[in-house]
């Protein structure tokens, strides 16, 4: 995966990040350092508490950016799933978006959710198609692909 500058893509309109990896959470994961920085060290604490054990459950970290609530969700996709875990990742993202609905409503700007993925292109394309069906007040963006309806 091409390492792109994540931090320059975070502005006041980005309300959260969905970080999808196929491997367990570790300091060697792509974007770990950047997301740990944005979460004020919470991912380092999660990793230390797990003692490096494999945890397939989603990790949700709440923090703030630009004096507004901000969240980062780490989701784990399985390498060996038939449809690329697209359906379950999509349902997990939709559940988290539903949970954060009030935080995502902002009359001033369209809410953006950044999706960072280690998924291959076919899996990412399927995810993009599913996410684009969400509400129009939420725009899903990726460092690689724009998931919006526009």
N, C-alpha and C positions, 0 to 999 in steps of 0.2 A: 504494500500500500504506500502511496506517495504521502510523505509526512507534510501536511499543510499547516500553515499557521492558524491554529484554532483561536487563539486569543484575539486576533484582529477581527474575527468574525462575530464577536460578542459585543452587542451594543444594547441600548436601552429597550429595544423592541424584542430582544430575545428573552423569553421568560423561562426557558429550560432547555436541557440537553438530554437526549436519549442516546446512551452510549452502548452499542451492541457489539459484543465480542463473542468469538467462538471458543475462546480459551478462558480459564479461570482468571479472576482479578488478581493482578500482580503489578509491582512497580515496573516490570518490563513491558506491560501492555501498552499498545499505542495510545497516546494521549493521557496516560496515567498522570504524569507530572503536571500537565496543564489543567486537568480536571481536579487534581488534588489541590492545586493552587486556587482555582475558582471556588472550591468547597472549603477553603480554610483548613486544609489538612485532614478532612473527614475520611477520604479514601485510604490514606495511610493508616488511620485509626482502625477502619474496618478490616484492612489487611492484617494489621497487627493482632487484632482480636481473633481473627480466624486462624491465626498461626499458619497461614498459607494453605489451609485445607480448602478443598473444592466446594464452593457454595453455589448452587445453581439458582438460588432464589434471587429475585430482583433486589437491588440495593437502591434506596431512595434517600438522597441527601438534600436537605433544605438549607438554604443560605440566602444571601441577598446580593444583588449587583445593582449599581446605580440607584441605591436607596429604594429598591423594589424587591419583592419576593422573587426568588430564583431557585430552581431545583435541578438536580442532576440525577438521572436514573440509569443505573447500570443493569443491562439485561443480557442474559446469556443465551445464545443460540447454540443448538447442537449441530456439530459437524455432520453427523450421519443421518439427519432427518430427511424424509423423502421430498417434501416440498420446501426444504430449506428453512423449516421452522417459521416460514412466513406467516402462517395463520396464527400461531400462538404468540409470536412477537407482536403482530398487529393487534391481537386482542389485549395483550399486556399493555401496549402503548395506549390503546383506546381506553382501557380501564384507568390508567394513570391520568390521561387527559380529562376523563370524566371526574376523577377525584380532585383535580386541580382547576376545574371549570371556573370557579369564582376568581381565582388568581389570573386566569387567562383572559378574562373580560376586561377590556380597556377601551374606553370610548375614543381616546386620543389616537391610538395607533393599532394596527393589525398585529396581533400576537404572533411571534415566530417561535418555533420549536426547532432546535438544531438536532439533526440525526447524524451521528457518527457511527459508521458501520465497518466491520471487518468482513461482511458478507460478500460473496462473489456477485458479479454483475447481475446474473439471472435472479438470484434471491433478492438483491437490492431493488431490482426493477419491479418484482412482484410486491415488495413492501411499499414501494413508491405508489403503485397503482391503488393499493388498499388505503394508504394514508391520505391520498388526494381526495377521498370521498368524505373526509371530515368537514366540519363546519367552515363556512367561508371566513369567519373571523380569526381562524388559525391558519397560519402558513407553515408548512413543514419544509425546512431547507436542509441541505446537506452540503458538506464541503465538496462533494463530487457531483451531486445532482440536485436540481430544484424539484421538490415534491409538490409544489403548489399546482392549483388548477390553471393558473395563468399561462 
